[in-house]
Amino acid sequence: MEKVNLQRIDSNRAEYMLLKNDSSYVDVRFNERTGGLLAIHREHHFDPTIGKFGLPRGDYATIAAEELYQPGNCVLLESETSSYGIKGSEGLLDREKFDIKGVEGTGKRNIEYKIYNASEKGAKIAVLYYHDKSVFSAQNIVDGYSSYLRNSKSKKIKTVYYILDGELYKVNI
């Protein structure tokens, strides 16, 4: 195992020890083999709206968080309660703000809009979750991210991942 991975595992284990005793968090898990850490804040909101594929959209976040956690990432789904009533990003992925976006359509600007929406919530990482591969297109992701980079003034999103068939991929542009 690489030295970097050992440092990440030790860092995630130390955070796990703190979070497992924090009553603000539920479902706190640590994967000893990969160093993955998952913790869900009690005030994290899961959207109950039934999506195009028959699942509550909040399940997309749950499934995606599980997929992100398994290979060794630190995934903290934070409180989404704000004094302004505005929903924030999902939380932290390896200590960077991130947002999970379920992809249910194939429209030309669908991916650009999802990435833009994540950036508006302060995220630096956008995770696109595909529950059904019938709406997946690698080209749409590349085109959408490229369009976001061309058209967005903020350009907050620095990294885009997507999850398809239980596998995590990083978009390289």
C-alpha positions as CSV (number, residue, x, y, z in Angstrom):
1,M,0.0,0.0,0.0
2,E,1.3,3.5,-0.9
3,K,2.4,5.8,1.9
4,V,-0.2,8.3,0.8
5,N,-3.0,5.7,1.2
6,L,-1.7,4.9,4.7
7,Q,-1.8,8.5,5.6
8,R,-5.4,8.8,4.2
9,I,-6.5,5.7,6.1
10,D,-5.0,7.1,9.4
11,S,-6.6,10.5,8.8
12,N,-10.0,9.0,8.1
13,R,-9.7,6.6,11.1
14,A,-9.0,9.6,13.4
15,E,-12.0,11.4,12.0
16,Y,-14.2,8.3,12.3
17,M,-13.2,8.0,16.0
18,L,-14.5,11.6,16.5
19,L,-17.7,11.2,14.5
20,K,-18.8,7.9,15.9
21,N,-19.2,9.6,19.3
22,D,-20.8,12.7,17.8
23,S,-24.6,12.5,18.4
24,S,-25.2,14.8,15.4
25,Y,-24.1,12.0,13.0
26,V,-25.8,8.7,12.2
27,D,-24.7,5.8,10.1
28,V,-21.0,6.5,10.8
29,R,-18.9,3.8,9.1
30,F,-15.2,3.1,8.5
31,N,-13.8,0.6,6.1
32,E,-10.6,-0.8,7.6
33,R,-9.4,-2.2,4.3
34,T,-9.8,0.9,2.1
35,G,-9.9,3.7,4.7
36,G,-13.3,4.8,3.5
37,L,-15.3,6.9,5.9
38,L,-19.1,7.6,5.7
39,A,-21.1,9.8,8.1
40,I,-24.5,11.3,7.7
41,H,-25.6,14.3,9.7
42,R,-29.0,14.0,11.4
43,E,-30.1,17.2,9.5
44,H,-29.2,16.0,6.1
45,H,-32.3,16.0,3.9
46,F,-33.1,13.2,1.5
47,D,-35.5,14.3,-1.3
48,P,-38.6,12.0,-1.1
49,T,-39.8,13.0,-4.6
50,I,-40.1,9.9,-6.8
51,G,-37.8,10.3,-9.8
52,K,-38.1,9.1,-13.4
53,F,-36.8,5.6,-12.5
54,G,-39.2,4.9,-9.6
55,L,-36.9,5.7,-6.7
56,P,-37.0,8.6,-4.3
57,R,-34.4,11.1,-5.4
58,G,-32.9,11.0,-1.9
59,D,-32.0,7.4,-2.6
60,Y,-29.6,8.7,-5.4
61,A,-27.6,10.5,-2.7
62,T,-27.6,7.4,-0.4
63,I,-26.5,5.1,-3.2
64,A,-23.9,7.5,-4.5
65,A,-22.5,8.2,-1.0
66,E,-22.1,4.4,-0.6
67,E,-20.3,4.1,-3.9
68,L,-18.0,7.0,-3.0
69,Y,-17.2,5.6,0.4
70,Q,-16.3,2.0,-0.6
71,P,-13.0,2.7,-2.5
72,G,-11.6,4.8,0.4
73,N,-13.0,8.3,0.2
74,C,-14.1,10.3,3.1
75,V,-17.8,11.1,2.6
76,L,-19.6,13.4,5.0
77,L,-23.2,14.2,4.2
78,E,-23.7,17.4,6.2
79,S,-26.6,19.3,7.6
80,E,-28.6,21.0,4.9
81,T,-30.4,23.3,7.3
82,S,-29.5,26.9,6.9
83,S,-30.9,30.1,8.5
84,Y,-31.9,31.3,5.0
85,G,-33.8,28.2,4.0
86,I,-31.5,27.5,1.1
87,K,-30.4,24.0,0.6
88,G,-26.6,23.7,0.5
89,S,-24.3,21.2,-1.0
90,E,-24.4,17.5,0.1
91,G,-21.3,17.8,2.2
92,L,-17.7,17.0,2.0
93,L,-15.9,14.5,-0.3
94,D,-12.3,14.1,0.9
95,R,-12.7,17.5,2.7
96,E,-13.9,19.4,-0.4
97,K,-17.5,20.6,-0.8
98,F,-19.4,18.4,-3.2
99,D,-22.9,17.9,-4.5
100,I,-24.6,14.8,-5.9
101,K,-26.8,15.2,-8.9
102,G,-29.0,12.4,-10.2
103,V,-29.2,12.3,-13.9
104,E,-32.6,11.3,-15.3
105,G,-32.6,12.9,-18.7
106,T,-30.6,13.3,-21.9
107,G,-31.2,16.9,-22.8
108,K,-28.5,18.9,-24.5
109,R,-27.8,21.2,-21.5
110,N,-28.8,18.7,-18.8
111,I,-25.3,18.0,-17.5
112,E,-24.2,21.7,-17.8
113,Y,-27.2,22.7,-15.7
114,K,-26.4,20.0,-13.1
115,I,-22.8,21.1,-12.7
116,Y,-23.8,24.7,-12.6
117,N,-26.4,24.0,-9.9
118,A,-23.8,22.2,-7.8
119,S,-21.5,25.2,-8.1
120,E,-24.2,27.5,-7.0
121,K,-24.4,25.5,-3.8
122,G,-20.7,26.2,-3.2
123,A,-19.5,22.8,-4.3
124,K,-16.0,22.2,-5.9
125,I,-16.9,18.7,-6.9
126,A,-19.9,17.5,-8.8
127,V,-20.9,13.8,-8.7
128,L,-23.3,12.7,-11.4
129,Y,-25.3,9.6,-10.4
130,Y,-26.8,7.5,-13.2
131,H,-29.4,5.1,-11.8
132,D,-30.2,3.9,-15.3
133,K,-27.6,3.6,-18.1
134,S,-30.3,4.4,-20.7
135,V,-29.6,8.1,-20.0
136,F,-25.8,7.8,-19.9
137,S,-23.6,9.4,-22.5
138,A,-19.9,10.0,-21.9
139,Q,-20.0,12.6,-24.6
140,N,-22.8,14.5,-22.9
141,I,-20.7,14.7,-19.7
142,V,-17.7,16.0,-21.6
143,D,-19.8,18.5,-23.6
144,G,-21.7,19.6,-20.4
145,Y,-18.6,20.1,-18.4
146,S,-16.9,21.9,-21.2
147,S,-19.9,24.1,-21.7
148,Y,-20.0,24.9,-17.9
149,L,-16.3,25.9,-18.0
150,R,-17.0,28.2,-21.1
151,N,-20.2,29.8,-19.8
152,S,-19.9,30.0,-16.0
153,K,-18.4,33.0,-14.4
154,S,-17.6,31.3,-11.1
155,K,-16.0,28.1,-12.4
156,K,-16.2,26.7,-8.8
157,I,-16.4,23.1,-10.0
158,K,-12.9,21.7,-10.4
159,T,-13.7,18.0,-10.5
160,V,-16.5,16.0,-11.9
161,Y,-17.1,12.3,-11.2
162,Y,-19.9,10.0,-12.4
163,I,-21.3,6.8,-11.1
164,L,-22.6,4.2,-13.5
165,D,-23.3,0.5,-12.7
166,G,-21.8,0.8,-9.3
167,E,-18.5,2.1,-10.6
168,L,-16.9,5.5,-9.9
169,Y,-15.3,7.4,-12.8
170,K,-13.4,10.8,-12.9
171,V,-14.1,13.0,-15.9
172,N,-10.9,14.1,-17.5
173,I,-11.1,17.2,-19.6
